[in-house]
Amino acid sequence: MKAAVIEELNKPMVVHTNWPDPQPGPRDAIIRVEANGICRSDWHIWTGDWAWIGLQLQLPKVIGHEFCGVVEEVGPQVTKFKPGDRVVCPFNFSCGSCEQCLAGHQNVCPNVGPAGFVYSGGYGKLAHVPLADLNLVPLPESIPFVEAASMGCRFMTSFHGIVDQARVQAGEWVAVHGCGGIGLAAVHIASALGANVVAVDINEQKLAMAKELGAVHTVNAAKEDAPKAVQQLTGGGAHVAVDALGEAVTCRNAIMSLRTRGRQLQIGLTTKKEQGEVSLPIDIMVVRELQVIGTVGMQPHRYPAMLQMVEAGKLRPGKLIGRTVPIEQAGEVLASMTHYATIGTVVVNQW
């Protein structure tokens, strides 16, 4: 198959035209990838981040976790999917039998690993999905593949975080710090729920896109004191603040932009600069009774709620897509994320 391969960390990906095809196990599926999002999580993996949470890539590797497409082949024990089915793949694979899976929290299953990490991912024309009956979601005909690719990580992660974890309500103020792919998705989803969103970033183009996606106010953190600006705009602080980037400054700014008894939704993961450790204003968090809520991915059984909102036109993930590229340009896009150069979501749709 054709695939973009990481052969060395922090080095350009190499496009191969005859990379070995993945082979399914008895409960697995092989997906013919029609679209794959280029995600900042891929950038983290490419740079060698996240060893401190147990994610160390074995090279060479075809990564990519924001993929969707058509079932190419299934193992003999797969019962819910067949060749030709349109599917989207949640990135956090589950085992189906551990304590978390049995409780309905497949997104935090500790046993299988994320898409494109252990198994061949969406930067190849064929991707491997283990335990397909558990880890694939049917994709409605009405949703294009390019649009669906953007929902495999950033969009569904924001949906789970905003809807299920932070439980954002209509009329609440939500401050989103960091308007990359996840942040823009959070802006759009919170706005669709009827919340009043303040988007915070240092890039005017990203802030303009946030306005298009529903933000009622924007704050340029390079020019203003972001927490103070949010406090003023919201009349005392946000009910929910989202750190969608994972840097020490955005995490602290998000917490400091909350009103008393506000909720901090932590979506962004850190880089080598922080290595998973961020200082927090603990005394303020105590006296204001602030909550900090973590979130990662989304369970397959929550996809229908999101997809129904997409089909109804209430959510429009396609609006977040900045451009599509061939697989030969994927490495350049990935490298540009070092300087936060991408606007919206970039999707590979040509092999």
NORDA-V832846 format. One record per helix or strand. SS is the DSSP state (2 for helix, 1 for strand). FROM is the first residue (numbers start at 0). TO is the last residue. Records with the same first field share a line. If there is no record, write none. Layout:
SS->FROM-TO + FROM-TO
//
This chain:
1->2-5 + 13-15 + 28-37 + 60-60 + 65-73 + 85-87 + 91-92 + 112-113 + 123-123 + 125-128 + 136-137 + 172-176 + 195-200 + 216-219 + 237-242 + 257-265 + 290-293 + 320-325 + 344-349
2->39-46 + 50-52 + 98-101 + 105-107 + 131-134 + 144-148 + 150-164 + 180-191 + 203-211 + 225-233 + 247-255 + 281-286 + 299-310 + 316-319 + 326-338
//
